[in-house]
Amino acid sequence: MSRTRYRVVPNGGTWQLRREQTPLSNYTYKSDAVEAGRQIAKANQPSQLIIHKADGTIETEYTYGGDPFPPGG
């Protein structure tokens, strides 16, 4: 089963929460976007929350529901 990826990304002076590439909502503060992302990612497992920095690079990632690491085998 594939994971749904949610992202918190900079958006012209604000922060946007996206599901894959689809915008879900906009926030003035990054902390608010991250909290909303955590709630939606936890509610829709298996999922991943990817948080970006203001320059667009990835800051951190959170995985919810059955992390396959280390892989079996």
C-alpha positions in Angstrom: 0.0 0.0 0.0 1.4 3.4 -1.0 1.7 6.3 1.4 -0.1 9.6 0.9 2.5 12.4 1.1 1.6 15.7 2.7 3.9 18.6 2.4 4.3 21.9 4.2 5.9 24.3 1.7 6.7 28.0 1.4 4.1 29.9 -0.7 5.0 33.5 -1.4 5.4 34.7 2.2 2.9 32.2 3.7 2.9 28.4 4.2 0.8 25.9 2.3 -0.3 22.4 3.3 -0.5 20.1 0.3 -1.6 16.5 -0.4 0.9 15.3 -3.0 0.8 18.4 -5.2 -2.8 19.5 -4.4 -3.1 22.5 -2.2 -5.2 21.9 0.9 -4.9 25.1 3.0 -2.7 28.2 3.6 -1.3 29.5 6.9 0.5 32.6 8.0 2.7 30.7 10.4 4.8 27.6 9.6 4.0 26.1 13.0 0.3 26.2 12.2 0.8 24.5 8.9 3.0 21.8 10.5 0.4 21.1 13.2 -2.4 20.8 10.6 -0.2 18.5 8.6 0.5 16.3 11.5 -3.2 16.0 12.3 -4.2 15.1 8.8 -1.3 12.7 8.2 -2.0 10.9 11.5 -5.7 10.6 10.5 -5.0 9.2 7.1 -2.3 6.5 7.6 -0.2 5.2 6.0 1.1 8.6 5.3 4.2 10.9 5.3 4.6 14.5 6.3 7.4 16.3 4.6 8.3 19.8 6.0 10.2 22.2 3.8 12.4 25.1 4.8 11.8 28.6 3.4 14.3 28.0 0.6 12.3 24.9 -0.5 14.7 22.3 0.6 13.5 19.4 2.9 13.9 20.1 6.6 12.4 16.9 8.1 10.0 14.0 7.4 7.6 12.1 9.6 6.2 8.7 8.7 2.9 7.5 10.2 1.6 3.9 10.1 3.8 0.9 9.5 7.2 2.3 8.7 8.9 -0.5 6.5 12.4 0.4 7.8 14.3 -1.7 8.3 13.0 -3.6 5.3 12.4 -7.4 5.8 14.5 -9.9 4.0 
